Amino acid sequence: MRGVEGLHGAIRRFFDSDLWYSFTRSKVTVLAALVTLAFILAAIFAPLIAPHDPFDPASLDLMDAFTPPAWYPEGTTEFLLGTDDQGRDLLSTILYGSRISLFVGFASMLFAMVVGVSLGLISGYIGGPIDAVLMRIADVQISFPAILIAMLVDGVARGILPTQRHEALAIWVMVFSIGISNWVHFARTVRGSTMVEKNKEYVQAARVIGRSRPTIMFQHILPNVMGPVLVIATIGLAVAILTEATLSYLGVGVPPTKPSLGTLIRIGQSFLFAGEWWIVIFPGAALATLVLAVNLLGDWLRDALNPKLR
Amino acid sequence: MSKKSIILAALLVFLLTVPAGAKTLRFAFQGDVKSMDPYSLNETFQLGFLGNIYEGLIRRGPNLEIEPCLAERWEILEPTRWRFYLRKGVKFHDGTPFTADDVIFSAQRVRHKNSDLKTRLSDKVKVVKVDDYTVDFITPVPNPILHVEWGTWHIMSKSWCEKHNATIPESATGESENYATRHANGTGPFKLVSHEPGVKTIAVVNPHWWDSSKEHNVTKVIFTPIASDATRVAALLSGQVDMAYPIPVQDMKRIERHPDCRMLVGPELRTIFFGMDQFRDELLYSNVKGKNPFKDKRVRQAFYQAIDIEAIKKKVMRGLSQPSAMMIAPGIIGWSPKFKRLPYDPEASKRLLAEAGYPHGFEVTLDCPNDRYVNDEAICLAVVSMLAKVGVKVNLLAQPKAKFFPKILAPKLDTSFYLLGWTPSSFDSWNVLYNLHNCPSESGAGKFNIGGYCNPKVDELTAKILSETDQAKRLKLIEEAWTITINDIAYIPLHQQALAWGVRNHVNLKQRPDNVFSWRHVVIK
């Protein structure tokens, strides 16, 4: 019972908070949140709402290829947004494709966060040579563009894994390669905040009563440095989605039988000159909308959590 | 403005307008010439390009007919002894005269172990100088098609190679190069001026060319490799190049609609096909363990009949392909309209799979290039979904050719199901039977028979075809061999893709069915 009350209390506290107040005040942010939510729901329930299953090759008919959107005379309502070069329904492919994009985005961002926050905490709290080594590694890595590191990791994985296994693991390789290229931002931010927090009284108090280092780091300091981490995570999500799209666009990401948004744009661009614009425009618009919405959310969160702007 | 500068300006205008007689041909291709050495790489574009600078004893005309070139004529003294009479008064670009010594030298050089064109002339053939303008070729067994591949065996100058220390060919895929890699000295209608790898190659007309029936009026040729399809099309449309190939099928309409451009299309001699592993006891990358479904003809036929070739023609190739029942194109010696494709019939296909013991299909990986043939990856993707409809789950592995070829070709042969294309450089069935249908052996037979199809009867016929000198009998043997391999379903032939050249209207040229661009037919208005 107490748990339920605690939860109710937490929800009430949330709706009473400054954060919620500033959220409701900004129409753009509410819209962005709704769009993001719609994308996430559409992605989760894609198998239920998509009219076709584009990942099942048996359901495709090549004769449906290059059908224009429904409002064209040659279009049919069966394919609302038209089809691509293999006869895949674009609407369904975008739904399934954003599933991959969002999954890779969230998973790689989580991965980057766990790695980055842990290393940041250790670096900031323990300091000394460990801090120096970790931060030099971070410095080196930050001088490389993230996409380059992701491609490098993907390439190495392709070299190590036998091709057949790589096919099955392609998405996890992507999550890892994008995640590993983005941990630095988390680590640097958390390290900075930790160095500030570790000299505060509550940390000293915890140390005095003899709590262990990991407990102090993860139970006492961590909750107090999570604010900026949330901001980075939101913006990092948008970056991760874009990186996934770029990798797939370059043809090194997911296998061609499981197209993500980036793959669709790559396929579509060769038909742009031929007038079959819908293959590239719709996935492109979906990708842009999703990334814009997530970015706007991130922007708002940054402003809302910034004490100077409050 | 001073008087001086007006004169200077007038002079400049004069100088700029003077070369009115100069006709420059600018063209683009998707890849580059890898080396200027004519024995460095056995590839259509490479050899076709060098064929404008170098020449062979014979050459091929616009319809691939054999024409005398550096050899004025030849005769078969005995079935195993051919005599070639060389053209007199021909000079290499550096001014040295062309003689029998150059032919003997080139015969040695082309058979060196570094040469990629060793197949042009067997090691067992003796080349004998009779006099300065007569050469005999002595073969161990009669070979009626001895000279048919010599259109791309380009003759090099002995003294030039010796002078520049280039008597040994360097492979284009290797690391090292020699003088002949970036310089050329042929007898052909054009002289190489400069070759900047990946940037451009410039040639000028050879004013001392021997051929008095010269039809071209080109004085200078600038070749630019443009890898990106979109850029190549844009360069043609904007007039930066006069000719570009290949043009992607989806962009052809756009070029046709342009008032100053036209499309030249025609069937290419290359046949695209699927190969299946028939020699392993267990397929690679499959869920069938302990046996190989492709050893069963019914399974091969099921795959064949599951492929809707008309749909591929209409949607993937946009009408620009010629579905094929044979592993050779019309125009290759031995082609016959007698052979018909098995009909597209998924029901029959399912039945065959069930009969063979795979009522629920099975799983196999398809190796496919994604930058080699016209819409190769799209063809493979389409076939994946067609096979899925009869229950076969195909995992597609589409890779760039740089990774694809080393994986599937000998010695690795790391594939059990693959897409490939083949053009016989001799334009004769023997080449296809020997390379793709003979049981693979140390002798070089079946070198590209990746699936290991093996029928001793075909081997026997192939050997007979090589040495049969009576044309009618030979054609009969060829037909017999094709009947066996087609009946065995050794391969699943798909189609011949179309040649697709985009040309500006002020340029007249001839399109050869083997996709070779011969500058000696170009007339610029």
Interface residues (C-beta under 8 A of the other chain):
Chain A: D56 P57 A58 S59 L60 D61 L62 M63 A65 F66 D85 Q86 G87 T163 Q164 E167 G251 P255 P256 T257 Q269 S270 F271 F273 A274 E276
Chain B: D229 A230 V233 P248 Q250 D251 K253 R254 Y285 D308 A311 I312 K314 K315 V316 T365 N370 E377 A378 L381 A382 V384 S385 M386 L387 A388 K389 V394 N395 L396 L397 A398
